[in-house]
Amino acid sequence: MPDLPQVVVIAPYDAPTVEERTALEGIDCELISASVASPGEVFEAIKEATVVLNYHFDIPREMFEQMPNCKLMVRYGHGYDTVDLQAASDNGVMVTNIAGATSEEVSNHALALILACARDLKRKDRAMTEGRWIGNDSRSVARRIYGETLGVIGMGNIGRATARKGRALGMNVLVYDPYVGPWLAIEYDIEFVDDVETIFSESDYISLHTPLNPQTHHIVNATTLALMKPDSYLINTSRGPVVDETALLDALNSNKIAGAALDVFEKEPPDPDNPLLHREDVIVTPHIAGSSKIGWATICRRAGEEAARALRGERPAVVVNPEVFPKLGI
């Protein structure tokens, strides 16, 4: 066992850990930055750790079962689908994410994609760069946004920010989220619906802001896509596997929907020959919705703060597997 508690940052490069080190100042621990690529390298780096600060790597059950010192696993960002939560709980490890740190960035990106779809910007940009001036011939293609309906699936921090911005543009906002209270309808001037099918059938734009779990995997599928309006758009800034890409491609090929905008994919990075990357009716970005200089600094600082709480014997601010508490006696 190490002489001091280890706080290990696992990243695909040598992380600078400036914010993390500041947050841990005054706590007797060893902060280690490990550049890792393979599962074997991940395990070798974290096997003695008390706290793991995990950029995005998969942590399966067999790793948790061989980490006797671990108290806390921190996932940078919102998503924690790469961590086996049940295994963490079974082995007495709290798991936390950095919820809310980049809600403004992600919701801004979703809004930018909505506007880009509405104004048909990809086709217009491609036409101009290829020397084609379409001018007034395209006036009937662009959409107004004002008075149209935005459907939001998932009303967490990012979904709330997206709904707020949609309302600021004069959109009607429908929301499906069975896990939040109805009082948010009044606070955000939105309408909750009881079933996800209503979102698909009534929205002009559907923006996905749900975590990836067994209930949300392929929530966008052939059945739900068939409910969408032929002039509607799908926007995904959450997790790639919430969308069945094969079904989406079929819907686009058969003109069942007008288009899509994707920041995330079922496989990342996507194969270069993925047909969704090469369509005029699909806008794609490389999983950057949460990116900004200040946002990343906030994530790193909050990761360090959560580590500091755990090392002081305190409960972290955000624990996504509270079922672990009885095992820990808290």
N, C-alpha and C positions, 0 to 999 in steps of 0.2 A: 504493500500500500504506500502511496506517495507520502512524503513528510508533510506536505501542504495539500489542501483541497485543490484539485485541478479544474479550471474552467477552460474548456477546449473549444475553439472556434474551428469548425470544419467548413472549408470553402474550396472552390475550384482553383484558387490562386492564393498567394500569400496575403491574407487580409491585413490591413493596417491596424485595426483594433484600437484606433485613437479614442473613439467615443466609448467603447466598452471599458477600456482601461481607466478612463476618467470616472465612469460610473462605479467602478470597483475600488477606487482609491480609498485607502484606509482599511481594507479588508485583507486579512492574511490569507492569500491564495496565490496560485501560480496560473497566470493567463498564458495559454499556448495557442498560437495560430498554426493550423495544420492545413497545408495544401494537399488535397486528396482527389483521387479520380475514381478508383475502383472500390467495391465493397470491402475488399481486404484492407485497403489503405484506410478506409473510414473506421473499421473496427480497431485496427492497430492504434489509431489516433485517440479513440474515445474509451477504450476498454477500462482505463483506470480513472476516468473523469468523474467528478462530483456533479458538474454541470456541463451540458453540451449545448453550444450555440451553433445551430444547424442551418446553413444557408438553404439547402434544398434537397439533401441526400435522403435516400430511402433508409429507414431504420426498421428492420423487420424483427420479429419475435426473437430469433436466435441471437441477435445482438443484445437485446435487453436482458436476456437470460444469462449473459456473461459479463454484465456490467455491475458488479456488486456495490460499487460506491455511488452510483448515479442517483441523484435526488431530483434533477430537473432537466428536461429537454426543451429548449427554446427554438421555435421555428421563426426565422426572420420572415416578416410579412404576415399575410392573412391566412394563407392556406396551410393545412397540416395533414393533407391526405397522404404524404409520403411517410408518415410515422404510424406504426401499428399501435393505435391507442389502447386497445384491449391488452396487448402485451405490456405496454407501459404501466397500465393500472395493475395488472397481475404482479408486476415486479416492483411496485411501490414507487414508480417514477411519475412525477407531475409533468404535464406537457402544457406549454403555453405558446401562444402566438402573439403577434404584435398588432392586434386588432385596432383599426382606426388610424394607424400611423400615416397611411397614404390614401385615405378615403377621398380627399379632394383630388389627388392626382388621377385615381382610377375613374372616378365619376366624371372628371373633365375629359378623360380619354374616351369614355363611353359617349359623352355628349358630342365630342368632336366627330366620332364615327357616325352618330345619328345624323348630325348636320351634313356630313360628307355624303351619306346615303341620300338624304333628302334633296341635296343640291346636285346629285349625280356627278360628283367631283372627279371620280376616277376616270370616267369616260371622257369628261371634258378635258382633263389634263392630258390624257393619252392622245386625244384628237389634236390638241394644240402642239404637243411635242412631236407628233408625226406629220405636222404641216397641214392639218385639216382644220379649216375654219368653218364651224357649224353655226355660229352666231344665232340669229333669230330663229333658225329652224328648230332649236332645242328649247324654246321658251315654255312649251307645254309640258316638258319633262320634269323640271324642278318642282319641288314641293314647298309648301308654305310653313310647315311645322306648327304655327299658331292654330289652335283649335283641333289639332290631330291628337291621337291617343297613343300614349306611351305606356306599354305594359312592363312592369318591373317584377321579376321573379327573384325574391330574396330581399328582405327589408332590414338587413344589418346596417352597419355604418356606411358602407358604400352605396347600398340600395337607397338609403335615406338621403344621402347627398345627391344621388342621381334624380330621385323623385323631386327634391327641392328645386334643382336646376331645371327640370322639365316644367314644373309649374311656373318658374320665373319666365319661361319662354311662351307661356300661355297654353301649354299642352294640358289635356286631360290625362290624369295619371291613374292607372289601375295597378293594383299590387296583389300578388299572391305570396303569402308567407304564413303558414299555419302555426308558427312558433312565436309570433309577436302579438302584442295586445292591440285591440281595436281603437284605443285612444289615439294612436298615431294617425288615424284617418283625419281627426280633427286638427291635430298639431300640424300636419303637413298638407292639409287640404287635398286629400286624395281619397280614392275609393278602394276598399279591400274587396276582393272577390273570394268565394268559398272554394273554388276549384281552379286548377291550373288551365283547364280547357278553355275557360272564359278569357284568360289572358291571350291565348293563341288565336281565338276566334274573333276578338273584338279590337285588338291592338293594330295600330299602323306601324309601330316599331316595338320590338320586344328586346329588352335589355336584361341580360342574365347576371345576377349578383349572388349566386348561391354557392355554398361550399360543395366540394365533391365528396359524396358519400354514397352508400348503396341506394338511398332513396332518390338521389339526384343524378346518378349515372345514366346518361342517355335520356334525360328528361325531355330533350328535344330529339324526337324520333319520327319515323314515318307517319305514325298516327297523329302526333301533335302538329307536325308540319302540314299535314293535310287539312288541318283546321284553319290555317292562316289565310288571310286575304291574299289574292294574287298580286296586289300592289304593296305588300308589307315587307318589312326588313327584319332580319335577326341580327342582334349585336351581342357578341360574347367577349367579355373581359374578365370572366371568372376562372374556370378551369376547362381545358379542352374536352375531357371526356364527358362533360354534361351534354355535349352535342354528338349525335351519331353522324359522323361526317359522310358516310355512305348515303344515308337517308337525306342529308342536306344536299348533297350533290345531285341526287335523283330529283329532289324538289326543284332545284335550280334548272336542271336540264329540261324538266317538263313544264317550266314556267308557273309552278304552283305558288312561288313567292317571287318578289322583285329582286331580291339580293340579300347579301349578308356582309357583315364586317366582323372580322375575327382577330383578336389579339392573342389567342391561345388555341392550341391544337391537341388532338388526341395523342399524337407523338410529337415530342419536341426535342431537337428541332425537327420540323416536318421534312419528309423526303422532298428533294428538289422537284420531283415529277408529280407531287401531289397536285391534282387538277384544280383544287381550290385556290392555289397560288397564281393561277394563270388565266383567271376569268375577269372580264370587264365588270361583271356584276357582283364581285366579291372584293372588298377592301381588306388587306392583311397587314398586320404589324407584328413585330417579333417579341411578344410578351413583355411589353414595356409600359403597360398602362399605369403601373404604380411608380414609375421612375421620375425622380427629380433629385437634385443635389440635396436639398433640405430634407426631403422625404427619407432618403437613404440614411442620412445622419441621424434622423429621428429614430428609425428602426434600430440602428446600431446602438444608440444610447439606451433605448428602452430594453433591448436585449441584455445589455450590461446591468441595467437596474433590476431586471427580474432575477438575474444571477445573484446580485448582491442581496436581494431579499431572501432567496433560498439559503445562502450561506450564513445569513444572520438568524436563520431559524424562523423566518416569517413566511406567510403564505404569499405567493406571487399575486400580482394584480389581476391577471387573467389566467385561469386554468381551464383548459378545454376538456379535461377528463376528471371532473370532480368526484367521480366514483372511486378515485384513488384515496380520498381523504380517510375513510374508515381504516384502511390498511396502514395509514400513517398516524392514526390516532388524533386527527385534527378535524 
